[in-house]
Amino acid sequence: MKGLKEKLYDKIEEHRPRIKRLLKEHGETVVNEVTVQQIIGGMRGIKSLVSDISYLDPFEGIRYRGYTLPEVFEKLPKAQGSEMPCVEGLFYLLLTGDIPTESQCSDVIYDMVNRRQLPKYVYDVIDAFPNNSHPMAILSAAVMSMQRESVFNLRYHRGMNKQDFWDPTYEDSINLMSKLPVIGAYIYNKLYSDKGCNYQDPTKDFGGNFAYMLGKEKPYDDVSRMYFIIHADHEGGNVSAHTGHLIASSLSDVYYSVSGMINGLAGPLHGLANQEVLRWIQNLKEQFGNRLPTKSELQKSVWETLNSGQVIPGYGHAVLRKTDPRYTIQREYSLKHMPEDELFKYLDLLYEVVPPILQEQGKAKNPWPNVDAHSGVIQWHYGVTEYDYYTVLFSIGRSIGVLSNIIWDRALGYPIERPKSITTHMMEQIVGIGS
Ligand SMILES: CC(C)(COP(=O)(O)OP(=O)(O)OC[C@H]1O[C@@H](n2cnc3c(N)ncnc32)[C@H](O)[C@@H]1OP(=O)(O)O)[C@@H](O)C(=O)NCCC(=O)NCCS
């Protein structure tokens, strides 16, 4: 039976002629036109990137390689004694488009276990950070420090055929991905925990080992698997995925790319929204003397947040126009495992209260909750109450999609990215108001 890398090679060989044909026979076909609003407004909706790893439909939500999230959770092989699938199986799916068998998934687990060992200097880099540093800054630096390990960089400097770029990128990607949970757990234990376990358990999969290193009991292993899987990819244009792709397009190796992707994820309008949600809910809780407010009390607080010029964290989305299925997956988990959780009840009340208010305010194009509205509450329930840390978990998940994309970018020879900018004056001239 072919391993993941051999299978990927076959898929790449199959795919290359499709891109060649599109370029050769249809290179001049117009896909869309661009409006002034799109140019000024953050390039919303401009179709100008290719990603086969995932696709985001505004009303249906994300599909990974054509599979909806519920299908992904149903079809991927599960870790033994667990409800949730193995993250390694998701990586196989994202790379090849095929659902792995149990044994194909085990092969990837085995390969990744063998790549988990972190060089000593990475621990030193993490330790050198003052304890009041943001965990995302530490994570980014830890990844960056490992750039010297890049197989791509080494082979590029020795001289390598373009056709082969994907191969050392694949090696770098699995090396880095295997180590990210170890880095993440070490950061957590350094900053917050005196009882966390820093050692690894080679008998456990990606999610199971992460929970173990954090010193967390079951079902936190499943929470980790669920969390990494739902955050893995959200098509190509979001800040983190796009940043990773953009950096890699100059043939920077994946250590540069993933460190940059982490920096993009660390903004409150993107990945950091999950910590903002928790901070906001905790403030509300305090305001209400630790009790659940009535609907009208909560409505008043939501309006106060909006009227003070702040966004409601966890609500709205640049592409989605309905409740994020990643929110729904977490909600279903919570209804099953923690229905009486106090913060979950808060979330449920917010779910009732916030969308009609955002609709009434009439600004946000999407009044519904996104993934970040929910994720912190589950972490809090299982004792990960340091909300600054939540985006590190998002980063570990997101790296799986970003790295899969970069491997394919290299395989298909996508060029260095270089869109064109124009001046305000030029835009005025185009619309006929310039001198
Ligand atoms: C995600 C987000 C950045 C998308 O931005 P976007 O594509 O520009 O969103 P929209 O086109 O709907 O924005 C239109 C207006 O509604 C506002 N808006 C959007 N979401 C809002 C929210 N959750 N609360 C209040 N106002 C919001 C925007 O700030 C913008 O206001 P402006 O015209 O004064 O600049 C935005 O919805 C947001 O800030 N959400 C809160 C942060 C968050 O949850 N981020 C995680 C996303 S996964």
Ligand as a Chemical Component Dictionary entry (heavy atoms), coordinates in Angstrom:
data_LIG
# 
_chem_comp.id                   LIG 
_chem_comp.type                 NON-POLYMER 
_chem_comp.pdbx_formal_charge   0 
_chem_comp.three_letter_code    LIG 
# 
loop_
_chem_comp_atom.comp_id 
_chem_comp_atom.atom_id 
_chem_comp_atom.alt_atom_id 
_chem_comp_atom.type_symbol 
_chem_comp_atom.charge 
_chem_comp_atom.model_Cartn_x 
_chem_comp_atom.model_Cartn_y 
_chem_comp_atom.model_Cartn_z 
_chem_comp_atom.pdbx_ordinal 
LIG C1  C1  C 0 -15.162 39.362 11.186 1  
LIG C2  C2  C 0 -15.201 40.822 10.780 2  
LIG C3  C3  C 0 -13.832 41.418 10.954 3  
LIG C4  C4  C 0 -15.595 40.886 9.302  4  
LIG O1  O1  O 0 -15.431 42.214 8.884  5  
LIG P1  P1  P 0 -16.184 42.778 7.600  6  
LIG O2  O2  O 0 -16.131 41.797 6.486  7  
LIG O3  O3  O 0 -15.637 44.133 7.339  8  
LIG O4  O4  O 0 -17.704 42.850 8.133  9  
LIG P2  P2  P 0 -18.902 43.690 7.541  10 
LIG O5  O5  O 0 -18.762 43.943 6.078  11 
LIG O6  O6  O 0 -20.138 43.013 8.001  12 
LIG O7  O7  O 0 -18.696 45.095 8.286  13 
LIG C5  C5  C 0 -19.594 46.175 8.036  14 
LIG C6  C6  C 0 -19.687 47.013 9.290  15 
LIG O8  O8  O 0 -20.298 46.223 10.332 16 
LIG C7  C7  C 0 -19.465 46.223 11.458 17 
LIG N1  N1  N 0 -19.489 44.914 12.118 18 
LIG C8  C8  C 0 -19.185 43.730 11.578 19 
LIG N2  N2  N 0 -19.222 42.766 12.535 20 
LIG C9  C9  C 0 -19.568 43.386 13.674 21 
LIG C10 C10 C 0 -19.726 42.951 15.000 22 
LIG N3  N3  N 0 -19.517 41.682 15.351 23 
LIG N4  N4  N 0 -20.069 43.863 15.932 24 
LIG C11 C11 C 0 -20.268 45.149 15.592 25 
LIG N5  N5  N 0 -20.095 45.633 14.361 26 
LIG C12 C12 C 0 -19.749 44.761 13.408 27 
LIG C13 C13 C 0 -18.073 46.458 10.915 28 
LIG O9  O9  O 0 -17.189 46.923 11.937 29 
LIG C14 C14 C 0 -18.335 47.477 9.822  30 
LIG O10 O10 O 0 -18.525 48.731 10.449 31 
LIG P3  P3  P 0 -18.045 50.099 9.732  32 
LIG O11 O11 O 0 -18.870 50.192 8.508  33 
LIG O12 O12 O 0 -18.319 51.122 10.751 34 
LIG O13 O13 O 0 -16.581 49.926 9.439  35 
LIG C15 C15 C 0 -16.264 41.584 11.617 36 
LIG O14 O14 O 0 -17.515 40.959 11.483 37 
LIG C16 C16 C 0 -15.878 41.696 13.075 38 
LIG O15 O15 O 0 -15.162 42.622 13.455 39 
LIG N6  N6  N 0 -16.358 40.728 13.949 40 
LIG C17 C17 C 0 -15.959 40.698 15.338 41 
LIG C18 C18 C 0 -14.585 40.080 15.468 42 
LIG C19 C19 C 0 -14.620 38.575 15.190 43 
LIG O16 O16 O 0 -15.459 37.868 15.674 44 
LIG N7  N7  N 0 -13.643 38.110 14.407 45 
LIG C20 C20 C 0 -13.485 36.702 14.105 46 
LIG C21 C21 C 0 -13.915 36.379 12.721 47 
LIG S1  S1  S 0 -13.800 34.640 12.406 48 
# 
loop_
_chem_comp_bond.comp_id 
_chem_comp_bond.atom_id_1 
_chem_comp_bond.atom_id_2 
_chem_comp_bond.value_order 
_chem_comp_bond.pdbx_ordinal 
LIG C1  C2  SING 1  
LIG C2  C3  SING 2  
LIG C2  C4  SING 3  
LIG C2  C15 SING 4  
LIG C4  O1  SING 5  
LIG O1  P1  SING 6  
LIG P1  O2  DOUB 7  
LIG P1  O3  SING 8  
LIG P1  O4  SING 9  
LIG O4  P2  SING 10 
LIG P2  O5  DOUB 11 
LIG P2  O6  SING 12 
LIG P2  O7  SING 13 
LIG O7  C5  SING 14 
LIG C5  C6  SING 15 
LIG C6  O8  SING 16 
LIG C6  C14 SING 17 
LIG O8  C7  SING 18 
LIG C7  N1  SING 19 
LIG C7  C13 SING 20 
LIG N1  C8  SING 21 
LIG N1  C12 SING 22 
LIG C8  N2  DOUB 23 
LIG N2  C9  SING 24 
LIG C9  C10 SING 25 
LIG C9  C12 DOUB 26 
LIG C10 N3  SING 27 
LIG C10 N4  DOUB 28 
LIG N4  C11 SING 29 
LIG C11 N5  DOUB 30 
LIG N5  C12 SING 31 
LIG C13 O9  SING 32 
LIG C13 C14 SING 33 
LIG C14 O10 SING 34 
LIG O10 P3  SING 35 
LIG P3  O11 DOUB 36 
LIG P3  O12 SING 37 
LIG P3  O13 SING 38 
LIG C15 O14 SING 39 
LIG C15 C16 SING 40 
LIG C16 O15 DOUB 41 
LIG C16 N6  SING 42 
LIG N6  C17 SING 43 
LIG C17 C18 SING 44 
LIG C18 C19 SING 45 
LIG C19 O16 DOUB 46 
LIG C19 N7  SING 47 
LIG N7  C20 SING 48 
LIG C20 C21 SING 49 
LIG C21 S1  SING 50 
# 
